[in-house]
Amino acid sequence: MKIDNATALVTGAGRGLGRQFVHELLARGASVYATARDVTWLPSSADGSVTALSLDVTEPSSVAAVAEAASDVDLLINNAGVFTATGVLGDQEKVRQEMEVNYWGVLSMVRAFAPVLARNGGGAILNVASEASWSTVPGNGAYAASKAAVWNLSNALRHELVEQRTLVTSLHFGATDTDMLRGVDIPKGDPAQIVRAALDGIERQEFEILADESVKAVKSTLHRTPEELYPALAAAFREAPADRARES
């Protein structure tokens, strides 16, 4: 689809990638509904091309109200997300929070807006996933599990929405310089570049957007076995198996 003259809705638009999406969409000629739980964080425009709406993607009534208010949307960008730096065996409430926002929040938005998009000619949905859809490291287990779910959710939705001609795209990228990773001392990519790649991919009608070299490298390893991908783990299980058996 063409971004020019589109009407887009961006979740989690108060900061980070979401805010960058709003700016880039405006630059390409779209009008935008910018949404977040706290509207005071949201960008605005003097010409009315940005409409700020309060939205909590984990609250069904909030999602329904926004779908009713934004009935002219033809591009839905599911960007809202949370990262708690929790392993899957860590704090259960944090694990649940990541899945509630990152997966169930996306699905809730799609269920509410699929009929809206159908009425408006089909349009497109962009689900912001991650390099973590395909890999994990200690400390991001809950996040990785939620983003893997978003990836396959996108694959499933593509089949279910093809008849109404709604493009469903998942966006994948490595660590990016946003508030989510503030204080994490690792190399980070440019959020503006990620957003440009995402919108370019939508215009090319791509099903899956690999927005930087880091994520392209990760995706290229998926044919390898887990033992090949994580040799240190494999080695740990090969060491002293008899001793571990006695301990158990």
Secondary structure, 3 states (H helix, E strand, C coil): CCCCCCEEEECCCCCHHHHHHHHHHHHCCCEEEEEECCHHHCCCCCCCCEEEEECCCCCHHHHHHHHHHCCCCCEEEECCCCCCCCCCCCCHHHHHHHHHHHHHHHHHHHHHHHHHHHHCCCCEEEEECCHHHCCCCCCCHHHHHHHHHHHHHHHHHHHHCHHHCCEEEEEECCCECCHHHCCCCCCCECHHHHHHHHHHHHHCCCCEEECCHHHHHHHCCCCCCHHHHCHHHHHHHHCCHHHHHHHC
